[in-house]
Amino acid sequence: MPRGAGAFGGVSLGVAMGARRLAGRGVVLTTILALALAFAGGLIERRVTTAGAVDRSLAATFRLVIPLFCFALAARACDRVKLRDATWPLARYGASRRDVALGIGVSLVLASAVSGALLDVVAVASAQSAAAPPFARDAFTSGWIGALVGAAYAGWFAFGATFLERGRGRLGVLVLDFLFGSGAGLFAALLPRAHGRGLLGGEGPLGLSQPQSSVALLLMAMLLPVAAALRCRE
């Protein structure tokens, strides 16, 4: 790419590079494992008792499978290095690190949103029974919630990847989400886990309504990759 090319070109190249990394064999195997975990969790919950099996299956998928899978996607999109360093294959030819980093973040957000939706649909399908609500309704509702939560995790992991050696700040984000995301206070309101719980019918952080939690997740998905890209500028 010629030096001085437009921002759109740099972002587009970053999206393409992130997509190539996320289409690798390792990601495919990780995806199969995540889908298997979501499917197995639903089967187990249904065998325990069909009453509330779908809700429990979704809760388990949100608590464990989605954050860990999005974390794995973030590591691969960043080539397991700091986000700024992950832009080097294009930056060495003159592309703006900031623009390429934003493109990588966009590809990560999109992949995580699709993955979150898919994992939730699988969790619903495997726990479905005659006693459960209609599958189409549950699949649609859980799907868009999973997409929002997955996208928000991607935003946080992209931002975390701008900190510490080899981008290990994304691990710090994961730990903080596990430790504090189950709460309902101000700190929990900054993390995807608490808002996902609220959208599934539990207590949201700070007493926020479901529409407010949806907006919060959307803002995380949109603003955090931009903040991450700004930290990668020359």
Secondary structure, 3 states (H helix, E strand, C coil): CCCCCCHHHHHHHHHHHHHHHHCCHHHHHHHHHHHHHHHHHHHHHHHHCCCCHHHHHHHHHHHHHHHHHHHHHHHHHCCCCCHHHHCHHHHCCCCCHHHHHHHHHHHHHHHHHHHHHHHHHHHHHHHCCCCCCCHHHHHHHHHHHHHHHHHHHHHHHHHHCCCCHHHCHHHHHHHHHHHHCCCCCCCHHHCHHHHHHHHCCCCCHHHCCHHHHHHHHHHHHHHHHHHHHHHCCC
